[in-house]
Structure formats: C-alpha cells, structure tokens
Amino acid sequence: MSIYIFLMDTLYLQQRYQYKSFESVTVNRDWIWEDATINILLEQASRALGELNAFSLIVPDNSEVS
C-alpha cells in the first residue's frame, strides 16, 4: 500500500497528442523523514557498499576459470 502511495506522489498523467502518458516529478528534491535515524542508516549503507566495491576490485574473479 505504501508503494502505491509513493508512486502516486511521484507520477502524474500528462495528455499527449492522441494518448496519455505517466510523467515523473523532479527527483532532486529535499527528503523529509519521520525518523532522523534513517539518515544515519543510509550513510552506513552507502559506506558499506563503497567498501564492498573496493574489496571487489582487490579479489580476483575466478568465475571464468574452469
């Protein structure tokens, strides 16, 4: 249910020549959270993904070796 509400807030129906299409609203806007700890969790997740990306460059990929 919350996904549906989220989509309805970010899309609107635009009349075209002979059809209608869904257009998205601007993405680059301020986000307001009900709980401020979400910012901390997003920062931690972003840092962990960066570390995982760096680690994947160090470890050799042996999936192609038979």
N, CA, C and O atoms as a GROMACS GRO file, in nm:
protein
  264
    1MET      N    1   0.082  -0.119   0.000
    1MET     CA    2   0.000   0.000   0.000
    1MET      C    3   0.086   0.126   0.000
    1MET      O    4   0.055   0.222  -0.070
    2SER      N    5   0.195   0.127   0.077
    2SER     CA    6   0.280   0.246   0.081
    2SER      C    7   0.354   0.267  -0.052
    2SER      O    8   0.381   0.381  -0.089
    3ILE      N    9   0.385   0.160  -0.123
    3ILE     CA   10   0.450   0.173  -0.253
    3ILE      C   11   0.354   0.242  -0.351
    3ILE      O   12   0.396   0.328  -0.429
    4TYR      N   13   0.229   0.203  -0.346
    4TYR     CA   14   0.129   0.264  -0.434
    4TYR      C   15   0.117   0.413  -0.405
    4TYR      O   16   0.111   0.494  -0.498
    5ILE      N   17   0.114   0.450  -0.280
    5ILE     CA   18   0.105   0.591  -0.243
    5ILE      C   19   0.230   0.665  -0.290
    5ILE      O   20   0.220   0.777  -0.340
    6PHE      N   21   0.347   0.603  -0.274
    6PHE     CA   22   0.471   0.664  -0.318
    6PHE      C   23   0.469   0.689  -0.469
    6PHE      O   24   0.510   0.796  -0.514
    7LEU      N   25   0.420   0.592  -0.546
    7LEU     CA   26   0.414   0.610  -0.691
    7LEU      C   27   0.316   0.718  -0.731
    7LEU      O   28   0.341   0.793  -0.825
    8MET      N   29   0.205   0.728  -0.660
    8MET     CA   30   0.107   0.830  -0.694
    8MET      C   31   0.160   0.970  -0.663
    8MET      O   32   0.118   1.067  -0.726
    9ASP      N   33   0.252   0.983  -0.568
    9ASP     CA   34   0.312   1.112  -0.536
    9ASP      C   35   0.419   1.151  -0.637
    9ASP      O   36   0.448   1.270  -0.651
   10THR      N   37   0.477   1.056  -0.706
   10THR     CA   38   0.588   1.085  -0.795
   10THR      C   39   0.552   1.082  -0.943
   10THR      O   40   0.635   1.117  -1.027
   11LEU      N   41   0.431   1.041  -0.977
   11LEU     CA   42   0.388   1.035  -1.116
   11LEU      C   43   0.261   1.118  -1.137
   11LEU      O   44   0.178   1.130  -1.048
   12TYR      N   45   0.248   1.173  -1.255
   12TYR     CA   46   0.124   1.238  -1.291
   12TYR      C   47   0.092   1.208  -1.437
   12TYR      O   48   0.181   1.177  -1.516
   13LEU      N   49  -0.034   1.216  -1.471
   13LEU     CA   50  -0.081   1.183  -1.604
   13LEU      C   51  -0.071   1.306  -1.695
   13LEU      O   52  -0.124   1.412  -1.662
   14GLN      N   53  -0.002   1.292  -1.807
   14GLN     CA   54   0.021   1.402  -1.899
   14GLN      C   55  -0.050   1.373  -2.032
   14GLN      O   56  -0.030   1.267  -2.091
   15GLN      N   57  -0.132   1.465  -2.077
   15GLN     CA   58  -0.202   1.449  -2.205
   15GLN      C   59  -0.105   1.475  -2.319
   15GLN      O   60  -0.040   1.579  -2.324
   16ARG      N   61  -0.097   1.381  -2.410
   16ARG     CA   62  -0.016   1.395  -2.531
   16ARG      C   63  -0.109   1.414  -2.650
   16ARG      O   64  -0.227   1.443  -2.633
   17TYR      N   65  -0.055   1.400  -2.770
   17TYR     CA   66  -0.136   1.426  -2.889
   17TYR      C   67  -0.258   1.336  -2.896
   17TYR      O   68  -0.371   1.386  -2.896
   18GLN      N   69  -0.238   1.205  -2.901
   18GLN     CA   70  -0.351   1.112  -2.907
   18GLN      C   71  -0.344   1.007  -2.797
   18GLN      O   72  -0.407   0.901  -2.808
   19TYR      N   73  -0.271   1.033  -2.695
   19TYR     CA   74  -0.258   0.937  -2.585
   19TYR      C   75  -0.220   1.012  -2.458
   19TYR      O   76  -0.187   1.131  -2.461
   20LYS      N   77  -0.224   0.942  -2.349
   20LYS     CA   78  -0.179   0.996  -2.220
   20LYS      C   79  -0.060   0.915  -2.173
   20LYS      O   80  -0.052   0.795  -2.199
   21SER      N   81   0.030   0.980  -2.104
   21SER     CA   82   0.147   0.910  -2.052
   21SER      C   83   0.172   0.953  -1.908
   21SER      O   84   0.131   1.061  -1.866
   22PHE      N   85   0.240   0.865  -1.833
   22PHE     CA   86   0.279   0.899  -1.697
   22PHE      C   87   0.413   0.971  -1.701
   22PHE      O   88   0.508   0.924  -1.763
   23GLU      N   89   0.420   1.084  -1.636
   23GLU     CA   90   0.542   1.161  -1.627
   23GLU      C   91   0.586   1.164  -1.481
   23GLU      O   92   0.502   1.165  -1.391
   24SER      N   93   0.714   1.164  -1.457
   24SER     CA   94   0.764   1.169  -1.320
   24SER      C   95   0.790   1.313  -1.279
   24SER      O   96   0.820   1.399  -1.362
   25VAL      N   97   0.778   1.338  -1.152
   25VAL     CA   98   0.811   1.470  -1.098
   25VAL      C   99   0.961   1.476  -1.078
   25VAL      O  100   1.030   1.376  -1.093
   26THR      N  101   1.011   1.593  -1.045
   26THR     CA  102   1.155   1.607  -1.026
   26THR      C  103   1.203   1.519  -0.911
   26THR      O  104   1.137   1.509  -0.807
   27VAL      N  105   1.316   1.458  -0.930
   27VAL     CA  106   1.370   1.367  -0.830
   27VAL      C  107   1.460   1.442  -0.733
   27VAL      O  108   1.468   1.405  -0.616
   28ASN      N  109   1.526   1.543  -0.779
   28ASN     CA  110   1.623   1.616  -0.698
   28ASN      C  111   1.551   1.715  -0.608
   28ASN      O  112   1.547   1.835  -0.637
   29ARG      N  113   1.494   1.665  -0.499
   29ARG     CA  114   1.422   1.750  -0.404
   29ARG      C  115   1.457   1.706  -0.262
   29ARG      O  116   1.513   1.599  -0.242
   30ASP      N  117   1.424   1.789  -0.167
   30ASP     CA  118   1.453   1.757  -0.028
   30ASP      C  119   1.364   1.644   0.022
   30ASP      O  120   1.245   1.639  -0.008
   31TRP      N  121   1.424   1.554   0.098
   31TRP     CA  122   1.350   1.443   0.157
   31TRP      C  123   1.331   1.472   0.304
   31TRP      O  124   1.423   1.515   0.373
   32ILE      N  125   1.212   1.448   0.352
   32ILE     CA  126   1.181   1.469   0.492
   32ILE      C  127   1.143   1.334   0.552
   32ILE      O  128   1.047   1.271   0.507
   33TRP      N  129   1.218   1.291   0.653
   33TRP     CA  130   1.192   1.163   0.718
   33TRP      C  131   1.117   1.187   0.848
   33TRP      O  132   1.135   1.289   0.914
   34GLU      N  133   1.033   1.091   0.884
   34GLU     CA  134   0.968   1.096   1.013
   34GLU      C  135   1.066   1.064   1.124
   34GLU      O  136   1.053   1.114   1.236
   35ASP      N  137   1.164   0.980   1.094
   35ASP     CA  138   1.265   0.940   1.193
   35ASP      C  139   1.402   0.978   1.139
   35ASP      O  140   1.441   0.934   1.030
   36ALA      N  141   1.475   1.058   1.213
   36ALA     CA  142   1.605   1.108   1.166
   36ALA      C  143   1.711   0.999   1.160
   36ALA      O  144   1.814   1.019   1.095
   37THR      N  145   1.689   0.885   1.224
   37THR     CA  146   1.789   0.778   1.219
   37THR      C  147   1.799   0.715   1.080
   37THR      O  148   1.893   0.642   1.052
   38ILE      N  149   1.702   0.743   0.994
   38ILE     CA  150   1.710   0.692   0.857
   38ILE      C  151   1.832   0.750   0.786
   38ILE      O  152   1.896   0.680   0.708
   39ASN      N  153   1.865   0.876   0.812
   39ASN     CA  154   1.985   0.936   0.752
   39ASN      C  155   2.111   0.862   0.793
   39ASN      O  156   2.199   0.837   0.711
   40ILE      N  157   2.119   0.826   0.921
   40ILE     CA  158   2.236   0.752   0.970
   40ILE      C  159   2.244   0.615   0.903
   40ILE      O  160   2.352   0.572   0.862
   41LEU      N  161   2.131   0.547   0.893
   41LEU     CA  162   2.130   0.415   0.830
   41LEU      C  163   2.167   0.423   0.683
   41LEU      O  164   2.238   0.336   0.632
   42LEU      N  165   2.120   0.526   0.612
   42LEU     CA  166   2.156   0.543   0.471
   42LEU      C  167   2.305   0.570   0.455
   42LEU      O  168   2.367   0.519   0.362
   43GLU      N  169   2.362   0.650   0.544
   43GLU     CA  170   2.506   0.676   0.538
   43GLU      C  171   2.585   0.549   0.563
   43GLU      O  172   2.685   0.524   0.495
   44GLN      N  173   2.543   0.469   0.660
   44GLN     CA  174   2.613   0.343   0.688
   44GLN      C  175   2.602   0.247   0.571
   44GLN      O  176   2.699   0.179   0.537
   45ALA      N  177   2.485   0.239   0.509
   45ALA     CA  178   2.467   0.151   0.394
   45ALA      C  179   2.551   0.197   0.275
   45ALA      O  180   2.609   0.115   0.204
   46SER      N  181   2.557   0.327   0.255
   46SER     CA  182   2.637   0.381   0.146
   46SER      C  183   2.785   0.351   0.167
   46SER      O  184   2.855   0.314   0.073
   47ARG      N  185   2.832   0.368   0.289
   47ARG     CA  186   2.971   0.338   0.321
   47ARG      C  187   3.001   0.190   0.302
   47ARG      O  188   3.106   0.154   0.249
   48ALA      N  189   2.910   0.103   0.345
   48ALA     CA  190   2.930  -0.041   0.330
   48ALA      C  191   2.935  -0.081   0.183
   48ALA      O  192   3.014  -0.167   0.145
   49LEU      N  193   2.850  -0.021   0.101
   49LEU     CA  194   2.854  -0.050  -0.043
   49LEU      C  195   2.986  -0.005  -0.106
   49LEU      O  196   3.040  -0.073  -0.192
   50GLY      N  197   3.036   0.110  -0.062
   50GLY     CA  198   3.165   0.158  -0.112
   50GLY      C  199   3.278   0.064  -0.074
   50GLY      O  200   3.366   0.036  -0.155
   51GLU      N  201   3.275   0.014   0.050
   51GLU     CA  202   3.378  -0.082   0.094
   51GLU      C  203   3.367  -0.212   0.015
   51GLU      O  204   3.470  -0.269  -0.022
   52LEU      N  205   3.246  -0.258  -0.009
   52LEU     CA  206   3.228  -0.380  -0.086
   52LEU      C  207   3.278  -0.362  -0.229
   52LEU      O  208   3.338  -0.453  -0.286
   53ASN      N  209   3.254  -0.246  -0.287
   53ASN     CA  210   3.301  -0.218  -0.422
   53ASN      C  211   3.454  -0.218  -0.426
   53ASN      O  212   3.514  -0.273  -0.518
   54ALA      N  213   3.516  -0.156  -0.327
   54ALA     CA  214   3.662  -0.153  -0.322
   54ALA      C  215   3.718  -0.293  -0.304
   54ALA      O  216   3.819  -0.328  -0.365
   55PHE      N  217   3.654  -0.374  -0.220
   55PHE     CA  218   3.700  -0.511  -0.196
   55PHE      C  219   3.687  -0.595  -0.322
   55PHE      O  220   3.770  -0.683  -0.347
   56SER      N  221   3.584  -0.570  -0.402
   56SER     CA  222   3.565  -0.648  -0.525
   56SER      C  223   3.673  -0.619  -0.628
   56SER      O  224   3.697  -0.701  -0.716
   57LEU      N  225   3.738  -0.504  -0.618
   57LEU     CA  226   3.847  -0.473  -0.710
   57LEU      C  227   3.975  -0.546  -0.669
   57LEU      O  228   4.061  -0.572  -0.754
   58ILE      N  229   3.988  -0.578  -0.541
   58ILE     CA  230   4.108  -0.646  -0.492
   58ILE      C  231   4.102  -0.797  -0.516
   58ILE      O  232   4.201  -0.857  -0.557
   59VAL      N  233   3.987  -0.857  -0.491
   59VAL     CA  234   3.972  -1.001  -0.501
   59VAL      C  235   3.959  -1.041  -0.648
   59VAL      O  236   3.876  -0.985  -0.720
   60PRO      N  237   4.040  -1.136  -0.694
   60PRO     CA  238   4.031  -1.176  -0.835
   60PRO      C  239   3.901  -1.251  -0.864
   60PRO      O  240   3.846  -1.319  -0.777
   61ASP      N  241   3.854  -1.237  -0.986
   61ASP     CA  242   3.731  -1.304  -1.028
   61ASP      C  243   3.770  -1.437  -1.092
   61ASP      O  244   3.827  -1.440  -1.201
   62ASN      N  245   3.740  -1.547  -1.023
   62ASN     CA  246   3.776  -1.681  -1.072
   62ASN      C  247   3.657  -1.751  -1.133
   62ASN      O  248   3.662  -1.872  -1.153
   63SER      N  249   3.551  -1.681  -1.164
   63SER     CA  250   3.432  -1.747  -1.218
   63SER      C  251   3.454  -1.795  -1.361
   63SER      O  252   3.385  -1.886  -1.406
   64GLU      N  253   3.548  -1.736  -1.433
   64GLU     CA  254   3.572  -1.776  -1.571
   64GLU      C  255   3.667  -1.894  -1.582
   64GLU      O  256   3.681  -1.952  -1.690
   65VAL      N  257   3.732  -1.931  -1.474
   65VAL     CA  258   3.827  -2.044  -1.474
   65VAL      C  259   3.748  -2.173  -1.462
   65VAL      O  260   3.662  -2.186  -1.375
   66SER      N  261   3.776  -2.269  -1.549
   66SER     CA  262   3.704  -2.396  -1.548
   66SER      C  263   3.763  -2.493  -1.449
   66SER      O  264   3.714  -2.605  -1.435
   0.00000   0.00000   0.00000
